[in-house]
């Protein structure tokens, strides 16, 4: 039998071969593993910059830049009325909007407060917003009792509402907020450069990706006001709002277009208010709607009537009634494809194709649109709009 001759320095040779294989394996892992999966190692670090693992540099990080969206954009902004103490509940809302929509389009964001914003608030919010951030102070005259309000009468109303346990019934600041959102936010100088706004509040969430420019959609389709959730108002907060509105209409019938949407807010041709309104914690709308002659006159009439303080008129029914009366019905849009949450209600697209293609993370069984307490079905009925397949299963 032939013998195999093994060199005396075999241990050295085997060690060298082993080192060679380890080196080849390591190099293969570095160049294929890192380069092949580099997208999973992206770190967002601010405005249009990322840190990525570089295959060429081994484990070192290198800083790269990417270009912001440069396509056509509308003169639009997000608007948030917030207090400094809202910062970390608001951050979750902003992050949701940025991740689901604004990181693609980089629209600006305007923040308003009745006190000066802290540096912490400015630094934290601007760090995660892809557009330009602006911070403004609400003028004192827009966040205080007007001269014609009887303070004693207003205080008595607040006490009565407190005893009846009406939500925010005894709150002064809530009334200032409702009045400001009804008649003054759009007059702030920081909004002078914009035609459109999207209102965002703390503790909201977008459930679905939004892969198109909603502001451009509004402009291209002649929409002036858009909403997600609609609901009925708490009647005890607005006992004379509709009567005051009817008095105004009697003085100014010229402000109502023939094809208005009064049948959304009234079931008896304007005799009474059915309490339906659009939830204003989500609004996408034309600022010209509020800047226009009709709404300006309407708000001034409501303001002089004193219902923001003698009752507890909310900006949601005020905006909803105005949009329904002063706009053509086809200028109002329901964003049914948007997933949205504000405690305690969800809007979740019930169409599987819409929900899955937009990576929605919501449960369609929790969709509020067709709930009996929602006014979603009413909106579709009065406008003769087709409902999505299977909507009856969610009408409970």
C-alpha positions as CSV (number, residue, x, y, z in Angstrom):
1,X,0.0,0.0,0.0
2,X,1.4,3.4,-1.0
3,X,2.1,5.8,1.8
4,X,1.0,9.4,1.8
5,X,3.8,11.7,2.8
6,X,2.9,14.6,5.1
7,X,5.4,17.4,5.5
8,X,6.9,18.0,8.9
9,X,5.5,21.6,8.9
10,X,2.0,20.4,8.4
11,X,0.6,22.2,11.5
12,X,1.9,25.5,10.1
13,X,0.4,24.8,6.7
14,X,-3.1,23.8,8.1
15,X,-3.1,26.9,10.2
16,X,-2.4,29.1,7.2
17,X,-5.2,27.4,5.2
18,X,-7.6,27.9,8.1
19,X,-6.7,31.6,8.3
20,X,-7.2,32.0,4.6
21,X,-10.8,30.4,4.7
22,X,-11.7,32.6,7.7
23,X,-10.5,35.7,5.9
24,X,-12.4,34.9,2.7
25,X,-15.6,34.2,4.7
26,X,-15.3,37.4,6.6
27,X,-14.8,39.4,3.4
28,X,-17.7,37.7,1.8
29,X,-20.0,38.5,4.7
30,X,-18.9,42.1,4.9
31,X,-19.4,42.8,1.2
32,X,-22.5,40.8,0.5
33,X,-24.2,41.0,3.9
34,X,-23.8,44.8,4.4
35,X,-24.2,45.9,0.8
36,X,-27.1,43.5,0.2
37,X,-29.0,44.6,3.2
38,X,-27.9,48.2,3.6
39,X,-31.5,49.6,3.7
40,X,-32.2,47.9,7.0
41,X,-29.4,49.8,8.6
42,X,-30.6,53.3,7.8
43,X,-30.6,55.8,10.7
44,X,-32.7,58.9,10.4
45,X,-30.8,61.8,11.9
46,X,-32.6,64.9,10.9
47,X,-33.5,67.0,7.8
48,X,-32.5,65.1,4.7
49,X,-29.5,63.3,6.2
50,X,-28.9,59.7,7.0
51,X,-26.2,57.6,8.6
52,X,-25.6,54.3,6.8
53,X,-23.3,51.4,7.2
54,X,-20.7,51.5,4.4
55,X,-19.6,48.2,3.0
56,X,-16.5,49.7,1.7
57,X,-15.5,51.1,5.1
58,X,-16.3,48.0,7.1
59,X,-18.2,48.8,10.2
60,X,-17.7,52.6,10.0
61,X,-20.6,54.9,9.5
62,X,-20.7,57.4,6.8
63,X,-23.0,60.4,6.5
64,X,-25.0,60.8,3.3
65,X,-27.6,63.3,2.1
66,X,-30.8,62.8,0.1
67,X,-32.8,65.3,-1.8
68,X,-36.2,66.5,-0.5
69,X,-39.3,66.2,-2.7
70,X,-39.0,68.9,-5.4
71,X,-42.3,68.2,-7.3
72,X,-45.2,70.7,-7.4
73,X,-46.6,71.6,-4.0
74,X,-49.5,73.6,-2.7
75,X,-49.2,76.6,-0.4
76,X,-50.1,74.5,2.5
77,X,-49.1,73.9,6.1
78,X,-50.0,71.8,9.2
79,X,-51.5,73.9,12.1
80,X,-51.3,72.9,15.7
81,X,-52.6,74.8,18.7
82,X,-50.7,73.4,21.6
83,X,-49.3,74.1,25.1
84,X,-45.7,73.4,26.2
85,X,-46.9,70.6,28.4
86,X,-48.5,68.9,25.4
87,X,-45.0,68.3,23.9
88,X,-44.6,64.6,24.3
89,X,-48.1,63.6,23.5
90,X,-47.9,65.8,20.5
91,X,-44.6,64.3,19.4
92,X,-46.4,60.9,18.8
93,X,-49.0,62.7,16.6
94,X,-46.3,64.5,14.6
95,X,-44.3,61.3,14.2
96,X,-47.3,59.5,12.9
97,X,-48.1,62.2,10.4
98,X,-44.5,62.5,9.3
99,X,-44.0,58.7,8.9
100,X,-47.3,58.2,7.1
101,X,-47.4,61.3,4.9
102,X,-45.2,64.4,5.3
103,X,-41.8,62.7,5.0
104,X,-42.7,62.4,1.3
105,X,-43.7,66.0,0.8
106,X,-42.1,68.1,3.5
107,X,-44.9,70.6,4.1
108,X,-44.4,73.3,6.8
109,X,-45.8,73.1,10.3
110,X,-47.2,76.1,12.2
111,X,-47.4,75.9,16.0
112,X,-49.5,78.4,18.0
113,X,-49.7,78.9,21.7
114,X,-51.2,81.5,24.1
115,X,-47.8,81.5,25.9
116,X,-44.3,81.6,24.5
117,X,-43.0,78.2,23.3
118,X,-40.1,76.8,25.3
119,X,-36.8,76.1,23.5
120,X,-37.3,72.4,24.4
121,X,-40.6,72.4,22.5
122,X,-39.1,74.1,19.5
123,X,-36.0,71.9,19.4
124,X,-37.9,68.6,19.8
125,X,-40.6,69.3,17.3
126,X,-38.3,70.8,14.6
127,X,-36.0,67.8,14.9
128,X,-38.6,65.4,13.6
129,X,-40.5,67.6,11.1
130,X,-39.3,67.4,7.5
131,X,-40.7,70.8,6.5
132,X,-40.1,74.3,8.0
133,X,-41.4,74.8,11.5
134,X,-42.8,78.1,12.7
135,X,-43.9,79.1,16.2
136,X,-46.3,81.9,17.0
137,X,-47.9,83.6,20.0
138,X,-51.7,84.0,20.1
139,X,-52.6,87.7,20.6
140,X,-54.2,88.4,24.0
141,X,-57.3,89.8,22.3
142,X,-57.9,86.4,20.7
143,X,-57.5,84.5,24.0
144,X,-59.6,86.6,26.4
145,X,-63.1,87.7,27.2
146,X,-64.4,90.3,24.7
147,X,-65.6,93.5,26.2
148,X,-69.3,92.7,25.6
149,X,-69.4,89.6,27.7
150,X,-71.0,89.8,31.1
151,X,-68.4,88.1,33.3
152,X,-70.9,87.3,36.1
153,X,-73.4,85.7,33.7
154,X,-70.6,83.6,32.1
155,X,-69.3,82.5,35.5
156,X,-72.8,81.4,36.5
157,X,-73.1,79.3,33.3
158,X,-69.8,77.6,34.0
159,X,-70.9,76.7,37.5
160,X,-74.2,75.3,36.2
161,X,-72.4,73.2,33.7
162,X,-70.0,71.9,36.3
163,X,-72.9,70.8,38.4
164,X,-74.4,69.0,35.4
165,X,-71.0,67.4,34.7
166,X,-70.9,68.6,31.1
167,X,-67.5,68.0,29.7
168,X,-65.3,71.1,29.8
169,X,-68.5,72.9,31.0
170,X,-66.6,74.9,33.7
171,X,-63.5,75.5,31.7
172,X,-62.5,79.0,30.7
173,X,-59.5,78.0,28.6
174,X,-61.5,75.5,26.6
175,X,-63.9,78.3,25.7
176,X,-61.0,80.5,24.6
177,X,-59.7,77.6,22.5
178,X,-63.1,77.1,20.8
179,X,-63.5,80.8,20.0
180,X,-59.9,81.0,18.7
181,X,-60.2,77.9,16.5
182,X,-63.6,79.2,15.2
183,X,-62.6,82.8,14.4
184,X,-59.0,83.7,14.7
185,X,-56.4,80.9,13.9
186,X,-56.6,81.7,10.2
187,X,-55.9,85.4,10.9
188,X,-52.5,84.7,12.5
189,X,-49.7,86.3,10.5
190,X,-47.9,83.0,10.3
191,X,-50.7,81.7,8.1
192,X,-50.7,84.6,5.7
193,X,-48.4,82.7,3.2
194,X,-50.7,79.7,2.9
195,X,-53.9,78.7,1.1
196,X,-54.5,75.4,2.8
197,X,-54.1,73.8,6.2
198,X,-54.3,70.5,7.9
199,X,-55.1,70.6,11.6
200,X,-53.3,68.2,13.9
201,X,-53.8,67.8,17.6
202,X,-52.0,65.8,20.4
203,X,-52.9,62.1,20.8
204,X,-54.0,61.4,17.3
205,X,-52.7,58.7,15.0
206,X,-52.7,58.0,11.2
207,X,-53.4,54.3,10.7
208,X,-52.5,54.2,7.0
209,X,-49.8,55.4,4.6
210,X,-50.9,58.4,2.5
211,X,-49.0,58.2,-0.8
212,X,-50.5,61.1,-2.6
213,X,-50.5,64.9,-1.9
214,X,-53.8,65.5,-0.1
215,X,-53.5,69.3,-0.6
216,X,-53.0,68.9,-4.3
217,X,-56.0,66.5,-4.3
218,X,-58.1,69.2,-2.7
219,X,-57.0,71.9,-5.2
220,X,-57.3,69.7,-8.3
221,X,-60.8,68.5,-7.3
222,X,-62.2,71.9,-6.2
223,X,-62.7,70.7,-2.6
224,X,-62.7,73.3,0.2
225,X,-63.3,71.3,3.3
226,X,-62.4,67.7,4.2
227,X,-62.9,65.4,7.2
228,X,-62.6,61.9,8.5
229,X,-64.9,61.3,11.5
230,X,-68.3,62.9,11.9
231,X,-70.4,62.6,15.0
232,X,-73.3,64.2,16.8
233,X,-72.7,67.1,19.2
234,X,-73.6,67.2,22.9
235,X,-76.8,69.3,22.7
236,X,-76.4,70.8,26.2
237,X,-73.4,72.7,25.0
238,X,-75.1,74.5,22.1
239,X,-78.8,75.1,23.0
240,X,-79.1,78.4,21.0
241,X,-76.5,77.9,18.2
242,X,-79.0,76.9,15.6
243,X,-81.4,79.6,16.4
244,X,-78.6,82.2,16.2
245,X,-77.6,80.6,12.9
246,X,-81.2,80.9,11.6
247,X,-81.3,84.6,12.6
248,X,-78.1,85.2,10.7
249,X,-79.4,83.4,7.6
250,X,-82.6,85.5,7.7
251,X,-80.4,88.6,7.5
252,X,-78.0,87.2,4.8
253,X,-79.7,84.6,2.6
254,X,-77.4,85.7,-0.2
255,X,-74.5,83.7,1.4
256,X,-76.2,80.3,0.8
257,X,-75.5,78.8,-2.6
258,X,-78.4,76.9,-4.1
259,X,-76.6,73.6,-3.9
260,X,-75.6,73.8,-0.3
261,X,-75.5,70.9,2.1
262,X,-78.1,72.0,4.7
263,X,-79.6,68.6,4.6
264,X,-76.5,67.2,6.3
265,X,-77.1,69.4,9.4
266,X,-80.9,69.6,9.4
267,X,-83.5,66.9,8.8
268,X,-86.4,69.4,8.4
269,X,-85.2,71.9,5.9
270,X,-83.5,74.2,8.4
271,X,-86.1,74.2,11.2
272,X,-83.8,72.4,13.7
273,X,-80.2,71.2,14.0
274,X,-79.7,67.4,13.9
275,X,-76.4,67.9,15.8
276,X,-74.3,66.4,13.0
277,X,-70.8,67.8,12.7
278,X,-67.3,67.0,11.4
279,X,-64.8,66.3,14.1
280,X,-62.4,69.3,13.8
281,X,-59.4,67.6,15.4
282,X,-58.9,66.5,11.8
283,X,-59.5,69.2,9.2
284,X,-58.0,69.7,5.8
285,X,-59.5,72.9,4.3
286,X,-59.0,76.0,2.3
287,X,-58.1,79.0,4.4
288,X,-60.2,81.1,2.0
289,X,-63.3,79.4,3.3
290,X,-62.8,81.1,6.7
291,X,-61.3,84.3,5.2
292,X,-64.3,84.9,3.0
293,X,-67.1,87.4,3.4
294,X,-69.8,84.8,4.4
295,X,-67.9,83.1,7.2
296,X,-66.4,86.4,8.5
297,X,-69.9,87.9,8.9
298,X,-71.2,84.6,10.4
299,X,-68.4,84.4,13.0
300,X,-68.8,88.0,14.0
301,X,-72.5,87.5,14.4
302,X,-72.0,84.4,16.6
303,X,-69.3,86.1,18.6
304,X,-71.5,89.1,19.4
305,X,-74.2,86.7,20.5
306,X,-71.9,85.4,23.3
307,X,-72.6,81.7,22.9
308,X,-68.9,80.8,23.2
309,X,-69.1,82.0,26.9
310,X,-72.8,81.9,27.8
311,X,-73.0,78.4,26.5
312,X,-70.1,76.2,25.3
313,X,-70.2,76.5,21.6
314,X,-67.5,74.4,20.0
315,X,-65.5,75.1,16.9
316,X,-66.5,71.8,15.3
317,X,-70.2,72.5,15.0
318,X,-69.5,76.1,14.0
319,X,-67.2,75.0,11.2
320,X,-69.5,72.2,10.2
321,X,-72.6,74.3,10.0
322,X,-70.7,77.0,8.1
323,X,-69.2,74.6,5.6
324,X,-72.6,72.9,5.0
325,X,-74.3,76.2,4.4
326,X,-71.8,78.4,2.6
327,X,-70.2,75.8,0.3
328,X,-71.5,73.8,-2.6
329,X,-72.1,70.3,-1.5
330,X,-69.5,68.9,-3.9
331,X,-66.8,71.1,-2.3
332,X,-66.9,69.0,0.9
333,X,-64.9,65.7,0.9
334,X,-64.7,62.6,3.1
335,X,-61.3,61.1,3.1
336,X,-62.6,57.6,3.5
337,X,-59.3,56.0,2.5
338,X,-57.4,57.6,5.4
339,X,-57.0,55.7,8.6
340,X,-57.3,58.0,11.6
341,X,-57.7,57.8,15.4
342,X,-58.6,60.2,18.1
343,X,-59.8,58.9,21.4
344,X,-62.2,57.1,21.5
345,X,-63.0,56.6,17.8
346,X,-61.2,55.1,14.8
347,X,-61.7,55.5,11.1
348,X,-60.4,52.4,9.4
349,X,-61.0,51.7,5.7
350,X,-63.2,48.6,5.4
351,X,-62.1,47.9,1.9
352,X,-59.4,45.3,2.0
353,X,-57.6,46.6,-1.1
354,X,-57.4,50.1,0.3
355,X,-56.3,49.0,3.8
356,X,-53.7,46.5,2.7
357,X,-52.2,48.6,-0.1
358,X,-51.7,51.5,2.3
359,X,-50.2,49.3,5.1
360,X,-53.0,50.2,7.6
361,X,-52.5,49.0,11.1
362,X,-56.1,49.3,12.2
363,X,-58.9,46.8,12.8
364,X,-61.8,47.5,10.3
365,X,-64.3,46.2,12.8
366,X,-63.6,49.3,14.9
367,X,-64.4,51.7,12.1
368,X,-66.8,54.4,13.3
369,X,-68.0,55.7,9.9
370,X,-71.1,53.6,9.7
371,X,-71.9,53.5,13.5
372,X,-75.4,54.7,14.4
373,X,-73.9,57.6,16.4
374,X,-71.8,58.6,13.5
375,X,-73.0,61.0,10.8
376,X,-71.0,59.2,8.1
377,X,-74.0,57.4,6.7
378,X,-75.9,60.7,6.7
379,X,-73.2,62.3,4.6
380,X,-73.2,59.6,2.0
381,X,-77.0,59.5,1.9
382,X,-77.6,63.2,1.3
383,X,-74.9,63.4,-1.3
384,X,-76.0,60.2,-3.0
385,X,-72.5,58.7,-2.7
386,X,-71.8,55.0,-3.1
387,X,-70.8,53.2,0.1
388,X,-68.0,50.7,0.2
389,X,-68.9,47.0,-0.1
390,X,-69.8,45.5,3.3
391,X,-70.6,48.7,5.0
392,X,-73.8,47.2,6.5
393,X,-71.7,44.8,8.6
394,X,-70.3,47.9,10.4
395,X,-73.6,49.7,10.9
396,X,-74.3,49.0,14.6
